[in-house]
């Protein structure tokens, strides 16, 4: 089976959020499973991977000169890097101040048109598109094409002005959105199957409160909307992680103590035995970073310490710096993206705090459990699908779930997790359950293959 997989991000070449890791993990597993998958990615001019010479791609005049180069990902998956006018930027979406590039509509409409053209030239069995950046590809085709759309985050839809409707060639009315154009709404209407990245998220987005205005369109898909939980790639494994000072596994977690000791020293804290809570996150309203910062002032009572690693919203970063300076004995904030440090945090922390207001799937909670770090999460999206509350389900629990997205509920979750952490036997049981679960891409990839067969 031949699959053309179009995405705006791909780890490790271009990574902003979970889309990058999901695209890389799924396509690598599909490739290992024998699927003839080719990735189509914008050539932002920022990644270094061996590519062949540019080849012309015939496009409508409004797009301008477009070329593509062939190569492969570090995992050996065939890759097509597309250059369209204005696509090359230092960041895929935002300028240095964190604001979206003003011509993002043109940039990704042009990329979507290039994906459509490649689809017609290569004639894959299935076109798999991801999020709004590639949503218009189905509208730029000259006719129907077996297709799958994956929604990684419904909050981002790429809405723009109505002028684009005159350039779409296949069912442009599907993209009309309150007098404008919505690439994601059109893709939902035209795709043969729509995939949400967790089963609970697939249920949530059919409801008004979580559907971001698209709940009716998603409900109308019926059983053609499915939820398939993301996985995490094999590079997240404490048994052989080179970023850790010691390795360990579910049968013997003693190495985690050494990793913890090294991490506490790296953070410049004394080695007191109180729970160490980590957050590895994008700094956004969605991720509840402001709620986590509200919790810091209560950590004296637990007691516990927290370290936050992340970048994003300037206001949240400034507030995190201020709280860390005001309460240095309870909070460390490291601004930026540092993957080796993320590995050390998952390996050395005792607890993970993930207070998301909504979470299509989430990766950090799965990565944390793989490393024996017990998650404290809110009861939303994929967090509900992956974390079992250890108080409500003592025999199967893998973490602690706050029933409401409020500081009070989160503080209660932290207290409950800290209590469990102080009981070595209970702590080890909760850790073992999370570490033994298969969080890989094997099962998700098999479900995607079944979906491809259904649409073909």
WOVEN-V736022 format. One record per residue. N is the residue number from 1. PSI is psi in radians with two decimals (* if undefined). Layout:
<<N PSI> <N PSI>>
This chain:
<<1 2.32> <2 2.17> <3 2.26> <4 2.09> <5 1.90> <6 2.25> <7 2.65> <8 -0.25> <9 2.66> <10 1.96> <11 2.51> <12 0.16> <13 -0.83> <14 1.97> <15 2.17> <16 -0.78> <17 -2.75> <18 -0.46> <19 -0.75> <20 -0.80> <21 -0.65> <22 -0.77> <23 -0.76> <24 -0.80> <25 -0.78> <26 -0.84> <27 -0.62> <28 -0.74> <29 -0.65> <30 -0.75> <31 -0.78> <32 -0.48> <33 0.03> <34 0.07> <35 2.35> <36 1.42> <37 2.37> <38 2.27> <39 2.40> <40 2.16> <41 2.44> <42 2.48> <43 1.62> <44 -0.14> <45 0.30> <46 -0.21> <47 2.65> <48 1.74> <49 2.51> <50 2.13> <51 2.65> <52 -3.05> <53 2.68> <54 2.45> <55 2.45> <56 2.61> <57 1.99> <58 2.10> <59 2.81> <60 2.68> <61 -0.60> <62 -0.45> <63 -0.82> <64 -3.03> <65 2.19> <66 2.37> <67 2.87> <68 2.67> <69 2.53> <70 2.54> <71 -2.60> <72 2.67> <73 2.93> <74 -0.40> <75 0.01> <76 0.18> <77 2.27> <78 2.40> <79 2.38> <80 2.07> <81 2.13> <82 2.29> <83 2.03> <84 2.85> <85 2.30> <86 0.01> <87 -0.51> <88 2.01> <89 2.76> <90 -0.40> <91 2.44> <92 -0.63> <93 -0.54> <94 2.69> <95 -3.06> <96 -0.40> <97 0.05> <98 0.11> <99 2.53> <100 2.47> <101 2.36> <102 -0.33> <103 0.45> <104 -0.56> <105 -0.83> <106 -0.76> <107 -0.82> <108 -0.37> <109 -0.75> <110 -0.75> <111 -0.74> <112 -0.70> <113 -0.64> <114 -0.68> <115 -0.74> <116 -0.75> <117 -0.74> <118 -0.63> <119 -0.75> <120 -0.54> <121 -0.68> <122 -0.33> <123 1.02> <124 2.84> <125 -0.63> <126 2.40> <127 2.12> <128 1.99> <129 2.78> <130 2.12> <131 -3.06> <132 -0.45> <133 -0.49> <134 0.08> <135 -0.58> <136 -0.13> <137 -0.69> <138 -0.49> <139 -0.30> <140 -0.03> <141 2.83> <142 -0.13> <143 -3.09> <144 2.66> <145 2.25> <146 2.21> <147 2.67> <148 2.34> <149 2.23> <150 2.25> <151 1.95> <152 -0.48> <153 1.88> <154 -0.29> <155 -0.41> <156 2.06> <157 -0.19> <158 0.46> <159 2.49> <160 -2.96> <161 2.93> <162 -0.21> <163 -0.50> <164 -0.42> <165 -0.52> <166 -0.26> <167 -0.31> <168 2.48> <169 -0.32> <170 1.94> <171 1.01> <172 -0.45> <173 -0.41> <174 -0.39> <175 -0.09> <176 2.34> <177 1.65> <178 0.85> <179 0.01> <180 -2.77> <181 2.32> <182 1.83> <183 -0.59> <184 -0.68> <185 -0.66> <186 -0.71> <187 -0.69> <188 -0.75> <189 -0.65> <190 -0.43> <191 2.50> <192 -0.61> <193 2.51> <194 2.29> <195 2.19> <196 2.65> <197 0.27> <198 2.67> <199 -0.73> <200 -0.65> <201 -0.64> <202 -0.57> <203 -0.77> <204 -0.75> <205 -0.09> <206 -0.18> <207 2.61> <208 -0.73> <209 -0.33> <210 -0.03> <211 -0.03> <212 0.68> <213 -0.14> <214 0.22> <215 -0.66> <216 -0.76> <217 -0.67> <218 -0.69> <219 -0.61> <220 -0.33> <221 -0.30> <222 -2.31> <223 0.06> <224 -0.02> <225 2.10> <226 2.79> <227 2.16> <228 2.03> <229 2.33> <230 2.85> <231 -3.02> <232 2.63> <233 2.88> <234 -0.15> <235 -0.22> <236 1.55> <237 1.93> <238 -0.25> <239 -0.43> <240 0.40> <241 2.04> <242 -0.24> <243 -0.12> <244 2.59> <245 -0.29> <246 2.65> <247 2.72> <248 2.99> <249 -3.09> <250 -0.47> <251 -0.34> <252 1.76> <253 0.26> <254 -0.54> <255 -0.40> <256 -0.53> <257 -0.73> <258 -0.72> <259 -0.70> <260 -0.78> <261 -0.76> <262 -0.67> <263 -0.80> <264 -0.70> <265 -0.73> <266 -0.62> <267 -0.13> <268 0.47> <269 2.67> <270 2.81> <271 0.63> <272 2.61> <273 1.35> <274 2.66> <275 2.41> <276 2.06> <277 2.34> <278 2.60> <279 2.20> <280 1.91> <281 2.78> <282 2.48> <283 1.58> <284 2.79> <285 -0.72> <286 -0.72> <287 -0.05> <288 0.51> <289 -0.67> <290 -0.64> <291 -0.69> <292 -0.70> <293 -0.54> <294 -0.53> <295 -0.47> <296 -0.71> <297 -0.25> <298 -0.06> <299 -0.37> <300 -0.56> <301 -0.32> <302 -0.89> <303 2.79> <304 2.89> <305 2.67> <306 2.47> <307 2.31> <308 2.22> <309 2.17> <310 2.97> <311 2.83> <312 -2.12> <313 2.18> <314 -0.70> <315 -0.77> <316 -0.68> <317 -0.76> <318 -0.71> <319 -0.68> <320 -0.72> <321 -0.74> <322 -0.79> <323 -0.70> <324 -0.64> <325 -0.55> <326 -0.53> <327 1.12> <328 -0.37> <329 -0.19> <330 -0.35> <331 2.35> <332 2.33> <333 2.15> <334 1.96> <335 2.32> <336 -3.08> <337 2.12> <338 1.69> <339 -0.76> <340 -0.68> <341 -0.65> <342 -0.74> <343 -0.73> <344 -0.61> <345 -0.79> <346 -0.64> <347 -0.63> <348 -0.36> <349 2.75> <350 -0.66> <351 2.65> <352 2.31> <353 2.21> <354 1.41> <355 0.86> <356 2.47> <357 -0.61> <358 2.64> <359 1.75> <360 -0.81> <361 -1.09> <362 2.37> <363 -0.61> <364 -0.67> <365 -0.60> <366 -0.72> <367 -0.75> <368 -0.83> <369 -0.63> <370 -0.56> <371 0.18> <372 0.36> <373 2.15> <374 2.16> <375 2.53> <376 2.00> <377 2.90> <378 2.82> <379 1.11> <380 2.68> <381 -2.37> <382 -0.25> <383 -0.65> <384 -0.61> <385 -0.33> <386 -0.38> <387 2.20> <388 2.20> <389 2.17> <390 -0.34> <391 -0.73> <392 -0.51> <393 1.37> <394 -0.48> <395 -0.31> <396 -0.05> <397 2.51> <398 -0.01> <399 -2.74> <400 2.33> <401 2.13> <402 2.15> <403 -0.33> <404 2.66> <405 1.29> <406 2.71> <407 -0.66> <408 -0.81> <409 -0.64> <410 -0.73> <411 -0.72> <412 -0.73> <413 -0.71> <414 -0.76> <415 -0.77> <416 -0.72> <417 -0.71> <418 -0.65> <419 -0.76> <420 -0.68> <421 -0.58> <422 -0.14> <423 1.75> <424 -0.71> <425 -0.74> <426 -0.72> <427 -0.81> <428 -0.63> <429 -0.78> <430 -0.75> <431 -0.82> <432 -0.75> <433 -0.77> <434 -0.64> <435 -0.51> <436 -0.26> <437 2.51> <438 1.83> <439 0.21> <440 3.11> <441 0.04> <442 -0.97> <443 -0.78> <444 -0.69> <445 -0.69> <446 -0.66> <447 -0.66> <448 -0.71> <449 -0.74> <450 -0.67> <451 -0.75> <452 -0.78> <453 -0.63> <454 -0.72> <455 -0.48> <456 *>>
